[in-house]
């Protein structure tokens, strides 16, 4: 979900501007996480936000994801898989977010897990670690933290996903 359907980076930027209005935020560098680019003395503040109830509830939707996922769902059985167990307060937020933004995906096709050990034909994910035990077709959805990874088929936008799968 995160950084594929839901824009976590935009939320981090919003919180940074709110909490540190006088500090300038450097651009996200290739291969870096958001908390790697904030000043060292506040990096821990940003990591703790993702453990707070409500953090995942109001994330922006990644451009074109709703439309393309809806089209994909007409052709395939689309499952939403999220490693939400890492952030236990995210579970309710993510369920509610999905109901609001992807109501056409039934709850029975939503999987919250620790490890994404799913047996599906195609997985679209921003974390290459989720492809290590995956036997299907991995599509690495571009995010700043994965731009230096070259061993997987890459998609930069949901339009590119549509071109490959529809």
Backbone as CSV, one residue per row, in Angstrom:
resi,resn,N_x,N_y,N_z,CA_x,CA_y,CA_z,C_x,C_y,C_z
1,UNK,0.817,-1.198,0.000,0.000,0.000,0.000,0.863,1.265,0.000
2,UNK,1.745,1.350,1.003,2.508,2.576,1.214,3.515,2.796,0.091
3,UNK,3.494,3.984,-0.449,4.349,4.435,-1.549,4.026,3.735,-2.872
4,UNK,2.920,3.001,-2.914,2.421,2.408,-4.148,0.994,2.907,-4.390
5,UNK,0.160,2.804,-3.381,-1.203,3.351,-3.437,-1.335,4.618,-2.601
6,UNK,-0.656,4.639,-1.461,-0.776,5.732,-0.496,0.538,6.504,-0.404
7,UNK,0.454,7.815,-0.440,1.638,8.675,-0.492,2.151,9.025,0.908
8,UNK,2.982,8.169,1.442,3.566,8.365,2.766,4.547,9.536,2.756
9,UNK,5.281,9.696,1.678,6.292,10.759,1.608,5.644,12.141,1.700
10,UNK,4.517,12.330,1.036,3.814,13.623,1.127,3.408,13.911,2.571
11,UNK,2.990,12.876,3.298,2.604,13.059,4.704,3.814,13.443,5.545
12,UNK,4.949,12.778,5.312,6.162,13.125,6.045,6.556,14.581,5.777
13,UNK,6.463,15.017,4.535,6.805,16.407,4.193,5.875,17.380,4.898
14,UNK,4.599,17.069,4.941,3.614,17.911,5.619,3.935,18.015,7.113
15,UNK,4.224,16.894,7.738,4.557,16.898,9.166,5.854,17.662,9.433
16,UNK,6.815,17.530,8.537,8.075,18.247,8.689,7.839,19.758,8.658
17,UNK,7.067,20.202,7.680,6.789,21.642,7.573,6.006,22.143,8.786
18,UNK,5.106,21.308,9.301,4.329,21.683,10.481,5.214,21.784,11.717
19,UNK,6.059,20.781,11.933,6.851,20.697,13.156,8.140,21.511,13.129
20,UNK,8.624,21.818,11.922,9.909,22.516,11.792,9.797,23.586,10.697
21,UNK,8.924,24.560,10.901,8.650,25.534,9.834,9.838,26.403,9.442
22,UNK,10.827,26.519,10.297,11.975,27.386,9.989,13.130,26.637,9.340
23,UNK,13.026,25.320,9.269,14.112,24.532,8.698,13.796,24.163,7.257
24,UNK,14.829,24.158,6.434,14.678,23.786,5.027,14.871,22.287,4.891
25,UNK,14.009,21.684,4.119,14.096,20.246,3.885,14.836,19.999,2.578
26,UNK,15.887,19.196,2.636,16.602,18.868,1.403,15.770,17.892,0.577
27,UNK,16.058,17.807,-0.697,15.345,16.887,-1.581,15.713,15.445,-1.248
28,UNK,14.771,14.572,-1.476,15.033,13.150,-1.265,16.047,12.663,-2.295
29,UNK,17.127,12.126,-1.829,18.169,11.610,-2.715,17.879,10.153,-3.057
30,UNK,18.335,9.729,-4.222,18.160,8.344,-4.638,18.770,7.409,-3.604
31,UNK,18.003,6.389,-3.260,18.470,5.393,-2.307,18.266,5.768,-0.855
32,UNK,17.629,6.888,-0.581,17.450,7.360,0.795,15.990,7.279,1.229
33,UNK,15.799,7.023,2.510,14.487,7.090,3.147,14.269,8.536,3.595
34,UNK,13.024,8.903,3.859,12.730,10.275,4.278,13.508,10.651,5.534
35,UNK,13.510,9.758,6.517,14.175,10.096,7.775,15.697,10.152,7.645
36,UNK,16.240,9.756,6.490,17.673,9.896,6.237,18.050,11.316,5.810
37,UNK,17.078,12.089,5.349,17.406,13.421,4.829,17.080,14.553,5.796
38,UNK,16.387,14.254,6.880,16.108,15.306,7.855,17.318,15.465,8.762
39,UNK,17.463,16.624,9.396,18.597,16.808,10.308,18.651,15.687,11.349
40,UNK,19.850,15.259,11.657,20.058,14.090,12.521,19.334,14.203,13.865
41,UNK,19.293,15.407,14.436,18.703,15.564,15.766,17.178,15.398,15.782
42,UNK,16.544,15.360,14.606,15.085,15.154,14.577,14.678,13.920,13.771
43,UNK,15.630,13.155,13.285,15.312,11.980,12.459,14.417,10.997,13.202
44,UNK,14.660,10.793,14.471,13.840,9.875,15.259,12.397,10.323,15.372
45,UNK,12.171,11.642,15.351,10.805,12.169,15.420,9.967,11.660,14.251
46,UNK,10.579,11.560,13.088,9.815,11.167,11.912,9.563,9.675,11.879
47,UNK,10.473,8.908,12.346,10.257,7.462,12.422,9.109,7.163,13.393
48,UNK,9.008,7.936,14.494,7.964,7.653,15.488,6.565,7.986,14.957
49,UNK,6.446,8.909,13.999,5.127,9.256,13.464,4.395,8.051,12.892
50,UNK,5.120,7.149,12.244,4.450,6.019,11.601,3.909,5.008,12.604
51,UNK,4.286,5.149,13.868,3.752,4.271,14.920,2.518,4.887,15.580
52,UNK,2.194,6.133,15.246,1.066,6.819,15.882,-0.255,6.472,15.214
53,UNK,-1.288,6.307,16.050,-2.632,6.082,15.518,-3.023,7.308,14.705
54,UNK,-3.580,7.080,13.539,-4.031,8.164,12.675,-3.058,8.545,11.575
55,UNK,-1.795,8.132,11.695,-0.819,8.524,10.682,-1.241,8.059,9.285
56,UNK,-1.695,6.834,9.168,-2.011,6.256,7.862,-3.433,6.578,7.388
57,UNK,-4.232,7.218,8.208,-5.648,7.417,7.901,-5.909,8.427,6.787
58,UNK,-5.104,9.464,6.704,-5.394,10.552,5.764,-4.320,10.735,4.690
59,UNK,-3.653,9.657,4.338,-2.626,9.748,3.297,-3.252,10.072,1.945
60,UNK,-2.525,10.813,1.132,-2.969,11.087,-0.236,-2.891,9.803,-1.054
61,UNK,-3.692,9.744,-2.093,-3.691,8.605,-3.005,-2.675,8.869,-4.108
62,UNK,-1.882,7.863,-4.449,-0.920,7.989,-5.541,-1.688,8.187,-6.852
63,UNK,-1.215,9.126,-7.631,-1.867,9.505,-8.882,-2.188,8.288,-9.762
64,UNK,-3.405,8.254,-10.261,-3.928,7.247,-11.200,-4.112,5.856,-10.599
65,UNK,-3.737,5.647,-9.343,-3.832,4.309,-8.768,-5.273,3.815,-8.679
66,UNK,-6.193,4.667,-8.282,-7.584,4.220,-8.149,-8.142,3.749,-9.489
67,UNK,-7.943,4.549,-10.508,-8.483,4.212,-11.827,-7.848,2.937,-12.377
68,UNK,-6.525,2.836,-12.290,-5.837,1.669,-12.859,-6.146,0.411,-12.055
69,UNK,-6.154,0.503,-10.740,-6.480,-0.675,-9.929,-7.906,-1.135,-10.224
70,UNK,-8.813,-0.205,-10.411,-10.194,-0.583,-10.747,-10.237,-1.319,-12.092
71,UNK,-9.469,-0.847,-13.067,-9.393,-1.533,-14.364,-8.742,-2.909,-14.218
72,UNK,-7.676,-2.983,-13.433,-7.014,-4.265,-13.189,-7.970,-5.254,-12.530
73,UNK,-8.799,-4.746,-11.636,-9.727,-5.608,-10.909,-10.793,-6.216,-11.819
74,UNK,-11.014,-5.613,-12.968,-11.947,-6.189,-13.943,-11.314,-7.361,-14.680
75,UNK,-9.996,-7.366,-14.765,-9.273,-8.399,-15.510,-8.659,-9.461,-14.597
76,UNK,-8.284,-9.075,-13.378,-7.602,-9.953,-12.429,-8.318,-9.914,-11.083
77,UNK,-7.991,-10.884,-10.225,-8.397,-10.809,-8.824,-7.319,-10.004,-8.098
78,UNK,-7.598,-8.755,-7.834,-6.620,-7.870,-7.198,-6.709,-8.033,-5.682
79,UNK,-5.555,-8.245,-5.073,-5.428,-8.304,-3.624,-4.574,-7.120,-3.182
80,UNK,-4.922,-6.545,-2.057,-4.091,-5.515,-1.435,-3.349,-6.215,-0.302
81,UNK,-2.022,-6.153,-0.351,-1.194,-6.801,0.664,-0.316,-5.721,1.282
82,UNK,-0.377,-5.624,2.604,0.419,-4.614,3.292,1.103,-5.235,4.495
83,UNK,2.376,-4.901,4.668,3.126,-5.366,5.835,2.773,-4.494,7.037
84,UNK,1.493,-4.371,7.287,0.979,-3.466,8.310,1.311,-3.905,9.736
85,UNK,1.659,-5.137,9.926,1.919,-5.637,11.274,3.107,-4.935,11.924
86,UNK,3.979,-4.368,11.120,5.118,-3.626,11.658,4.649,-2.415,12.460
87,UNK,3.546,-1.838,12.053,3.003,-0.643,12.709,1.584,-0.962,13.167
88,UNK,1.454,-1.543,14.360,0.174,-2.093,14.804,-0.957,-1.076,14.801
89,UNK,-0.678,0.202,15.039,-1.732,1.210,15.014,-2.202,1.530,13.601
90,UNK,-1.507,1.012,12.610,-1.884,1.300,11.226,-3.056,0.446,10.739
91,UNK,-3.351,-0.636,11.394,-4.336,-1.588,10.884,-5.703,-0.946,10.642
92,UNK,-6.267,-0.339,11.651,-7.581,0.290,11.493,-7.520,1.447,10.502
93,UNK,-6.455,2.241,10.584,-6.284,3.356,9.640,-6.280,2.859,8.200
94,UNK,-5.550,1.786,7.950,-5.428,1.279,6.581,-6.732,0.669,6.083
95,UNK,-7.446,-0.026,6.955,-8.747,-0.571,6.565,-9.679,0.574,6.162
96,UNK,-9.761,1.592,7.004,-10.646,2.731,6.711,-10.206,3.469,5.456
97,UNK,-8.906,3.637,5.268,-8.372,4.316,4.084,-8.750,3.549,2.823
98,UNK,-8.606,2.236,2.858,-8.969,1.414,1.697,-10.463,1.495,1.399
99,UNK,-11.293,1.461,2.416,-12.750,1.583,2.216,-13.071,2.915,1.548
100,UNK,-12.407,3.966,1.963,-12.653,5.299,1.381,-12.161,5.405,-0.060
101,UNK,-10.984,4.874,-0.346,-10.328,5.135,-1.628,-10.376,3.987,-2.634
102,UNK,-10.567,2.767,-2.149,-10.627,1.590,-3.025,-11.810,0.705,-2.615
103,UNK,-13.007,1.267,-2.592,-14.168,0.516,-2.094,-14.526,-0.692,-2.947
104,UNK,-14.038,-0.761,-4.146,-14.325,-1.881,-5.044,-13.481,-3.117,-4.724
105,UNK,-12.475,-2.982,-3.857,-11.695,-4.141,-3.403,-12.347,-4.634,-2.107
106,UNK,-12.945,-5.821,-2.116,-13.611,-6.306,-0.899,-12.613,-6.643,0.204
107,UNK,-13.059,-6.575,1.420,-12.182,-6.835,2.562,-11.566,-8.233,2.500
108,UNK,-12.256,-9.163,1.849,-11.738,-10.524,1.743,-10.469,-10.597,0.890
109,UNK,-10.193,-9.550,0.116,-8.981,-9.521,-0.708,-7.991,-8.479,-0.194
110,UNK,-8.013,-8.275,1.114,-7.046,-7.413,1.782,-6.283,-8.268,2.780
111,UNK,-4.967,-8.229,2.695,-4.118,-9.048,3.558,-3.144,-8.128,4.289
112,UNK,-3.228,-8.136,5.620,-2.259,-7.432,6.447,-1.347,-8.491,7.059
113,UNK,-0.060,-8.322,6.870,0.876,-9.368,7.269,2.180,-8.761,7.756
114,UNK,3.094,-9.628,8.132,4.445,-9.206,8.464,5.325,-9.364,7.245
115,UNK,5.401,-10.569,6.737,6.152,-10.852,5.520,5.175,-11.067,4.376
116,UNK,5.505,-10.535,3.238,4.623,-10.684,2.073,4.965,-11.982,1.340
117,UNK,4.586,-13.089,1.944,4.816,-14.397,1.331,3.502,-14.836,0.688
118,UNK,3.212,-14.216,-0.432,1.965,-14.488,-1.137,2.268,-15.204,-2.446
119,UNK,1.357,-16.053,-2.829,1.495,-16.805,-4.067,0.546,-16.194,-5.101
120,UNK,1.039,-15.171,-5.774,0.245,-14.470,-6.782,1.053,-14.396,-8.073
121,UNK,0.401,-14.017,-9.144,1.083,-13.938,-10.435,1.962,-12.700,-10.579
122,UNK,1.467,-11.568,-10.081,2.180,-10.291,-10.205,2.127,-9.593,-8.849
123,UNK,3.254,-9.026,-8.431,3.273,-8.205,-7.229,3.857,-6.851,-7.592
124,UNK,3.138,-5.797,-7.243,3.613,-4.427,-7.436,3.979,-3.913,-6.053
125,UNK,5.238,-3.574,-5.859,5.691,-3.177,-4.525,6.853,-2.203,-4.662
126,UNK,7.051,-1.380,-3.626,8.181,-0.456,-3.618,9.372,-1.032,-2.859
127,UNK,9.176,-2.124,-2.155,10.245,-2.730,-1.354,10.747,-3.995,-2.024
128,UNK,11.954,-3.954,-2.527,12.520,-5.108,-3.227,12.661,-6.312,-2.305
129,UNK,12.791,-6.100,-1.010,12.906,-7.231,-0.070,11.679,-8.137,-0.139
130,UNK,10.548,-7.601,-0.581,9.343,-8.416,-0.682,9.361,-9.359,-1.880
131,UNK,10.347,-9.207,-2.744,10.454,-10.070,-3.922,11.396,-11.260,-3.709
132,UNK,12.103,-11.318,-2.601,13.123,-12.346,-2.421,12.556,-13.767,-2.436
133,UNK,11.391,-13.980,-1.855,10.780,-15.314,-1.847,9.586,-15.381,-2.799
134,UNK,9.499,-14.439,-3.696,8.356,-14.328,-4.600,8.674,-15.001,-5.928
135,UNK,7.763,-15.848,-6.400,7.993,-16.603,-7.638,7.274,-16.037,-8.849
136,UNK,6.446,-15.032,-8.672,5.714,-14.450,-9.796,6.497,-13.329,-10.462
137,UNK,5.778,-12.452,-11.128,6.381,-11.324,-11.834,6.433,-10.109,-10.902
138,UNK,7.632,-9.714,-10.465,7.733,-8.550,-9.592,7.799,-7.253,-10.407
139,UNK,7.020,-6.268,-9.995,7.102,-4.925,-10.580,7.491,-3.973,-9.453
140,UNK,8.669,-3.407,-9.553,9.162,-2.489,-8.524,8.626,-1.097,-8.814
141,UNK,7.757,-0.616,-7.923,7.157,0.707,-8.083,8.157,1.735,-7.548
142,UNK,8.543,2.669,-8.383,9.593,3.622,-8.045,9.227,4.496,-6.854
143,UNK,10.179,4.575,-5.945,10.143,5.460,-4.793,11.591,5.885,-4.572
144,UNK,11.830,7.045,-3.968,13.223,7.482,-3.808,14.136,6.425,-3.192
145,UNK,13.642,5.696,-2.212,14.505,4.729,-1.519,14.932,3.561,-2.409
146,UNK,14.235,3.297,-3.525,14.601,2.131,-4.343,15.191,2.490,-5.710
147,UNK,15.488,3.743,-5.933,15.955,4.167,-7.262,17.314,3.590,-7.666
148,UNK,18.075,3.104,-6.724,19.382,2.529,-7.054,19.305,1.018,-7.295
149,UNK,18.128,0.444,-7.155,17.939,-1.003,-7.341,17.579,-1.258,-8.799
150,UNK,18.333,-2.148,-9.434,18.144,-2.378,-10.867,17.795,-3.812,-11.247
151,UNK,17.645,-4.699,-10.280,17.465,-6.099,-10.648,16.018,-6.534,-10.867
152,UNK,15.073,-5.585,-10.842,13.670,-5.934,-11.044,13.058,-5.058,-12.130
153,UNK,12.023,-5.571,-12.752,11.253,-4.782,-13.713,10.633,-3.610,-12.953
154,UNK,10.815,-2.422,-13.484,10.405,-1.204,-12.779,9.188,-0.562,-13.433
155,UNK,8.342,0.011,-12.572,7.252,0.872,-13.032,7.342,2.177,-12.250
156,UNK,7.236,3.281,-12.967,7.358,4.599,-12.342,6.019,5.228,-12.020
157,UNK,4.986,4.812,-12.718,3.655,5.400,-12.549,2.605,4.307,-12.716
158,UNK,1.386,4.639,-12.346,0.294,3.700,-12.562,-0.069,3.604,-14.038
159,UNK,0.249,4.633,-14.798,0.053,4.539,-16.262,0.958,3.460,-16.836
160,UNK,2.185,3.351,-16.342,3.088,2.306,-16.797,2.596,0.924,-16.365
161,UNK,2.010,0.829,-15.184,1.412,-0.433,-14.744,0.312,-0.827,-15.730
162,UNK,-0.545,0.128,-16.073,-1.642,-0.146,-17.014,-1.106,-0.628,-18.348
163,UNK,-0.056,0.019,-18.834,0.516,-0.362,-20.135,1.064,-1.793,-20.103
164,UNK,1.592,-2.220,-18.974,2.170,-3.565,-18.870,1.124,-4.644,-18.624
165,UNK,0.055,-4.312,-17.903,-0.865,-5.364,-17.451,-2.268,-5.330,-18.035
166,UNK,-2.633,-4.250,-18.689,-4.008,-4.194,-19.216,-4.030,-4.439,-20.719
